[in-house]
Amino acid sequence: MGARRRPARGQSVTAARCAVISSLALLGCLVAQGSLRALLAFVWVTTMIAGIGLEWLARRRVREAPAAATPKRAPRGRPPGAA
């Protein structure tokens, strides 16, 4: 598979990396014991939360970008002399 022609919209590269690290930590949790298992569980949860947060921020940024690009119209007021 080749590189994408258009950049991905609403996807964070760092979030994908967090997902990979989180998956490896989860697999490590299954085979480890004791303190290492607790450490890997902590890494799994923190990277999972960070990945979800980063993806949410990336999607939010994409949603807000078109809204910020459109110029806002001036509010229509009453013409001078109208009551």
Rosetta blueprint (number, residue, H / E / L):
1 M L
2 G L
3 A L
4 R L
5 R L
6 R L
7 P L
8 A L
9 R L
10 G L
11 Q L
12 S L
13 V H
14 T H
15 A H
16 A H
17 R H
18 C H
19 A H
20 V H
21 I H
22 S H
23 S H
24 L H
25 A H
26 L H
27 L H
28 G H
29 C H
30 L H
31 V H
32 A L
33 Q L
34 G L
35 S H
36 L H
37 R H
38 A H
39 L H
40 L H
41 A H
42 F H
43 V H
44 W H
45 V H
46 T H
47 T H
48 M H
49 I H
50 A H
51 G H
52 I H
53 G H
54 L H
55 E H
56 W H
57 L H
58 A H
59 R H
60 R H
61 R H
62 V H
63 R H
64 E H
65 A H
66 P H
67 A H
68 A H
69 A H
70 T L
71 P L
72 K L
73 R L
74 A L
75 P L
76 R L
77 G L
78 R L
79 P L
80 P L
81 G L
82 A L
83 A L
